[in-house]
Amino acid sequence: MQIRRIPIGDVRPGAVVDGAVLFEADLRFEIDNMEGLAVHNTATGEVVLTLVSDDNFSALQRAELLQFTLVLP
């Protein structure tokens, strides 16, 4: 999976967008099948990303909740 940051001004009907990769993970990190993303700002102005997945009733997958604070340069 990849999470990319795309400027809001680039998002418009018919546009092909691309952005800087903020996070990348694959099965080496035992992360797959992420299905939901929520973004919110804390009271102190931090940007928090929350990702969720389910196990699809599979013994080979698991339900996960991951949360990261975005650190900008």
Rosetta constraint file for C-alpha pairs under 8 A:
AtomPair CA 1 CA 24 HARMONIC 5.73 0.50
AtomPair CA 1 CA 25 HARMONIC 5.45 0.50
AtomPair CA 1 CA 26 HARMONIC 6.10 0.50
AtomPair CA 1 CA 31 HARMONIC 7.98 0.50
AtomPair CA 1 CA 32 HARMONIC 6.89 0.50
AtomPair CA 1 CA 33 HARMONIC 7.97 0.50
AtomPair CA 1 CA 34 HARMONIC 7.48 0.50
AtomPair CA 2 CA 21 HARMONIC 6.70 0.50
AtomPair CA 2 CA 22 HARMONIC 7.49 0.50
AtomPair CA 2 CA 23 HARMONIC 5.64 0.50
AtomPair CA 2 CA 24 HARMONIC 4.48 0.50
AtomPair CA 2 CA 25 HARMONIC 6.65 0.50
AtomPair CA 3 CA 21 HARMONIC 5.91 0.50
AtomPair CA 3 CA 22 HARMONIC 5.54 0.50
AtomPair CA 3 CA 23 HARMONIC 5.16 0.50
AtomPair CA 3 CA 24 HARMONIC 6.55 0.50
AtomPair CA 4 CA 18 HARMONIC 7.68 0.50
AtomPair CA 4 CA 19 HARMONIC 5.44 0.50
AtomPair CA 4 CA 20 HARMONIC 5.34 0.50
AtomPair CA 4 CA 21 HARMONIC 4.37 0.50
AtomPair CA 4 CA 22 HARMONIC 5.37 0.50
AtomPair CA 4 CA 23 HARMONIC 7.16 0.50
AtomPair CA 5 CA 19 HARMONIC 5.20 0.50
AtomPair CA 5 CA 20 HARMONIC 5.45 0.50
AtomPair CA 5 CA 21 HARMONIC 6.59 0.50
AtomPair CA 5 CA 22 HARMONIC 6.65 0.50
AtomPair CA 6 CA 10 HARMONIC 6.97 0.50
AtomPair CA 6 CA 11 HARMONIC 7.81 0.50
AtomPair CA 6 CA 17 HARMONIC 7.15 0.50
AtomPair CA 6 CA 18 HARMONIC 6.40 0.50
AtomPair CA 6 CA 19 HARMONIC 4.73 0.50
AtomPair CA 6 CA 20 HARMONIC 7.15 0.50
AtomPair CA 7 CA 11 HARMONIC 7.27 0.50
AtomPair CA 7 CA 19 HARMONIC 7.61 0.50
AtomPair CA 10 CA 15 HARMONIC 7.26 0.50
AtomPair CA 10 CA 17 HARMONIC 6.52 0.50
AtomPair CA 11 CA 15 HARMONIC 6.48 0.50
AtomPair CA 11 CA 17 HARMONIC 6.95 0.50
AtomPair CA 25 CA 29 HARMONIC 6.12 0.50
AtomPair CA 25 CA 31 HARMONIC 6.41 0.50
AtomPair CA 25 CA 32 HARMONIC 7.95 0.50
AtomPair CA 26 CA 30 HARMONIC 6.59 0.50
AtomPair CA 26 CA 31 HARMONIC 5.49 0.50
AtomPair CA 26 CA 32 HARMONIC 6.16 0.50
AtomPair CA 27 CA 31 HARMONIC 5.34 0.50
AtomPair CA 27 CA 32 HARMONIC 6.26 0.50
AtomPair CA 33 CA 53 HARMONIC 6.22 0.50
AtomPair CA 33 CA 54 HARMONIC 7.76 0.50
AtomPair CA 34 CA 51 HARMONIC 6.69 0.50
AtomPair CA 34 CA 52 HARMONIC 5.82 0.50
AtomPair CA 34 CA 53 HARMONIC 4.63 0.50
AtomPair CA 34 CA 54 HARMONIC 7.79 0.50
AtomPair CA 35 CA 51 HARMONIC 7.40 0.50
AtomPair CA 35 CA 52 HARMONIC 5.92 0.50
AtomPair CA 35 CA 53 HARMONIC 5.05 0.50
AtomPair CA 35 CA 54 HARMONIC 7.62 0.50
AtomPair CA 36 CA 51 HARMONIC 5.47 0.50
AtomPair CA 36 CA 52 HARMONIC 5.06 0.50
AtomPair CA 36 CA 53 HARMONIC 6.60 0.50
AtomPair CA 37 CA 49 HARMONIC 6.94 0.50
AtomPair CA 37 CA 50 HARMONIC 5.67 0.50
AtomPair CA 37 CA 51 HARMONIC 4.62 0.50
AtomPair CA 37 CA 52 HARMONIC 6.65 0.50
AtomPair CA 38 CA 49 HARMONIC 5.87 0.50
AtomPair CA 38 CA 50 HARMONIC 5.16 0.50
AtomPair CA 38 CA 51 HARMONIC 6.58 0.50
AtomPair CA 39 CA 47 HARMONIC 6.95 0.50
AtomPair CA 39 CA 48 HARMONIC 5.67 0.50
AtomPair CA 39 CA 49 HARMONIC 4.71 0.50
AtomPair CA 39 CA 50 HARMONIC 6.39 0.50
AtomPair CA 40 CA 47 HARMONIC 5.82 0.50
AtomPair CA 40 CA 48 HARMONIC 5.40 0.50
AtomPair CA 40 CA 49 HARMONIC 6.84 0.50
AtomPair CA 41 CA 45 HARMONIC 5.53 0.50
AtomPair CA 41 CA 46 HARMONIC 5.39 0.50
AtomPair CA 41 CA 47 HARMONIC 4.62 0.50
AtomPair CA 41 CA 48 HARMONIC 6.12 0.50
AtomPair CA 42 CA 46 HARMONIC 5.21 0.50
AtomPair CA 42 CA 47 HARMONIC 6.57 0.50
AtomPair CA 42 CA 48 HARMONIC 7.28 0.50
AtomPair CA 46 CA 69 HARMONIC 6.81 0.50
AtomPair CA 46 CA 70 HARMONIC 7.14 0.50
AtomPair CA 47 CA 69 HARMONIC 5.81 0.50
AtomPair CA 47 CA 70 HARMONIC 5.40 0.50
AtomPair CA 47 CA 71 HARMONIC 7.87 0.50
AtomPair CA 48 CA 67 HARMONIC 6.99 0.50
AtomPair CA 48 CA 68 HARMONIC 5.71 0.50
AtomPair CA 48 CA 69 HARMONIC 4.48 0.50
AtomPair CA 48 CA 70 HARMONIC 6.01 0.50
AtomPair CA 49 CA 67 HARMONIC 5.63 0.50
AtomPair CA 49 CA 68 HARMONIC 5.22 0.50
AtomPair CA 49 CA 69 HARMONIC 6.26 0.50
AtomPair CA 49 CA 70 HARMONIC 7.08 0.50
AtomPair CA 50 CA 65 HARMONIC 7.13 0.50
AtomPair CA 50 CA 66 HARMONIC 5.71 0.50
AtomPair CA 50 CA 67 HARMONIC 4.39 0.50
AtomPair CA 50 CA 68 HARMONIC 6.54 0.50
AtomPair CA 51 CA 64 HARMONIC 7.93 0.50
AtomPair CA 51 CA 65 HARMONIC 5.78 0.50
AtomPair CA 51 CA 66 HARMONIC 5.09 0.50
AtomPair CA 51 CA 67 HARMONIC 6.31 0.50
AtomPair CA 52 CA 63 HARMONIC 7.52 0.50
AtomPair CA 52 CA 64 HARMONIC 5.63 0.50
AtomPair CA 52 CA 65 HARMONIC 4.66 0.50
AtomPair CA 52 CA 66 HARMONIC 6.44 0.50
AtomPair CA 53 CA 62 HARMONIC 7.73 0.50
AtomPair CA 53 CA 63 HARMONIC 5.34 0.50
AtomPair CA 53 CA 64 HARMONIC 5.24 0.50
AtomPair CA 53 CA 65 HARMONIC 6.76 0.50
AtomPair CA 54 CA 61 HARMONIC 7.77 0.50
AtomPair CA 54 CA 62 HARMONIC 6.18 0.50
AtomPair CA 54 CA 63 HARMONIC 4.05 0.50
AtomPair CA 54 CA 64 HARMONIC 6.51 0.50
AtomPair CA 55 CA 59 HARMONIC 7.64 0.50
AtomPair CA 55 CA 60 HARMONIC 7.85 0.50
AtomPair CA 55 CA 61 HARMONIC 4.77 0.50
AtomPair CA 55 CA 62 HARMONIC 4.24 0.50
AtomPair CA 55 CA 63 HARMONIC 4.74 0.50
AtomPair CA 56 CA 61 HARMONIC 7.17 0.50
AtomPair CA 56 CA 62 HARMONIC 7.96 0.50
AtomPair CA 57 CA 61 HARMONIC 7.87 0.50
AtomPair CA 58 CA 62 HARMONIC 7.56 0.50
